Amino acid sequence: GLSGDNPFKSYILSPYTRTFTGYADNKLFGTVSMIIDSEKGVPMDEIYSDILNKIRADHKKFAEVSQFAVDETVLKKDFHYVHSNRSILTIYPLLKEIIKQTLSEKLDYLFIAINPDKKEQRDFYEGIGFQVAAEVRSYSKFNALAIPYVLDIQALLKMEHPPKYVRDALKKISTEKPITVN
């Protein structure tokens, strides 16, 4: 949650953050936040400001995806979810909303920092188009290692066969309302 000393609290509560929630049959199964770069920066600036400052110097817009959480117990119990490393079925609505918001905000890139020891996470993000953006560094605030991944939105849109979540976001961008945006 956002109580106490959550280091993301000031970012998540910022007017530059969009938070999406995924529901199925009125049951919350996941959330994700997209922190749009601003004068405050993004959480990854703590360890990757050199990379992000190059993007800023090129006058490109980006956001950091953060606080991505899916409650697999709800999915397993109520939706007969079977985990697959590259499956996006469970979080498909969240991904689609992120892409719709990314296009709406005219962002060039999405970044995410993950623990390099979590192969399942690395496989998942690579499976939906993210690529490693730099080397592993120490994230002292969390006493953990991190590796940045980037999703190049223009490259994704130019793909001959973009992922289904991108195609659907493009088709419905003007007609469908977001799941929930805070």
N, C-alpha and C positions, 0 to 999 in steps of 0.2 A: 504494500500500500504506500501511500504518500505521507503517512504520519511519521513523526520523529525526525531522525536524521537522514532521510532518504536524499542522497546527493543529486538526484534528478528532480527533486520537488520544484525548485525554482524554474527549471526548464519546462516541466510538464504543466505548470500553472501559468506559463507565459502566454500572451496573446498570439505568439508565433507558433504555437503548438496545436496540432490537430490530433484528437484522440478518437479512435474508432473502436467500437465494440461489436462483437459478433454474437448474435442470438440465433438459436434454433428452437422452435417450439417454446418460445418465451424463456429459454434457459440460456444464461450467459455462458459462452464457451471460450471466449478469447477477447483480448484487447491488444491494441498496438498504438503507439504514438509516433507522430511525425513532427520533429522539431525543425522548423524552417530556420535557416541561418538568418541571423539578425545582428545588430550591433553587440549583443551579448554573446554571440557565437553559438556553438553547440557543445554538448558534453565531450565529444571526441577531441575538441581543441586542446584539452589538457595534455594529451600525448601525441596528437597528430596535427598540431597547428601548422607545421611546415607544409604538409600535404594540402590541407584545407586553404591555407593562404595562397597557394599557387592557383587553386580553383578561383578564389576570390579575385586575384590579380588578373585573371582571364575574363573577368566580369561574367562568370557563370553562376547560376543559382543552384543551391542544393539544400537538402534537408538530411537530418539523421533520423533513422528509424530506431526507436527505442522502446523499452518496456513491452516487448512482444511476448505475450503469455497466452498459452492455450491450456485449458483444463482438460487433460485427456481422460480424467476419471468421469467427467460429465459425458464426454464423447463416447467412451467405451460403454458406459452404463446405459445411456439413453439413445445412442445413435449407432450402436454396433460398429463403432470405429475400429478399424484394423490399421495399425501404424505401418507406414512405409516411408523410408527415408526421403524419397523424392515425391511423395504424394502431397498435393496441395488441396485435396478435396475438403479437408476440415477447415482450413483457413482461407479458402478461396474467396469468400465474400470480403474478408479483410484486405487481401491482396488487391482485389478489384477496386476497392475504395481508395486504397493508397495510390494506385495508378491514376484513378480519376482525379484525386486531389493534386497529385503531382502535375498532371496536365493543366488543371485549372490554375495552379500557382505558377505555371510556366517554368518548372524546375528542370535543370539539365541533368542532375545526378541525385541519387539517393545513396547514403552511406549507412553502414552499420558496423559496429565493433563487436566481435564475438570472441569467446574463449577459444584459442587455437587447439586446445586439447579435446574439444567437443566435436568429434568427427561427424556425428549426426547433424549438428547445426551447420557445419561447413558444407556437407553434402546437400542439405536442404537449400541453403542460399545459392550455391553454385547451380543447383538444379532449376532455380527460377531466374537465372541470368546474372547474378552478382559475380564479380571477379575480385580476386585479391588486389588490394590497392597499395599495400606497403608491407613492410616487414613486421614481425611480432615485436611488441614493446610491452613494458611493464606499466600496468595501470595501478599506480600506488594507492589511489583512493579505494580501490577494491581488493588490494593485495592479490592481484591476479594478472595474468598475461592477457593481451588483446591483440587481435589482428583485424585490420579494417577491410571491409568489402565495399565495393562500389557497383551501382547499377547505372549504366549510361543510358539515359532515357532515349536520346536520339538514336543511338544504335539499336535499342530495343524496338523502336517504332519503324526503323528501316529494314528490320528482318523480314525476309520473304515469308516466313511462317512464325510469327511471334507466338508466345505462349497464350493459351486460351484466356487466362485472366486478363491479359492485355487486350486481346481482340474484343472481349466482352465489355471491358471498360470503355473502349473506343466506341463501340456500338451504342452504348447506353448513356454515354456521358451527358448528353443533353436532355434525356428523358427521365432518368432514374434519380431519386433522392438518395443522399448518403444514408448508411445504416444509422450512425450516430456520430456527430462531430461536436466536440466540446471545445 
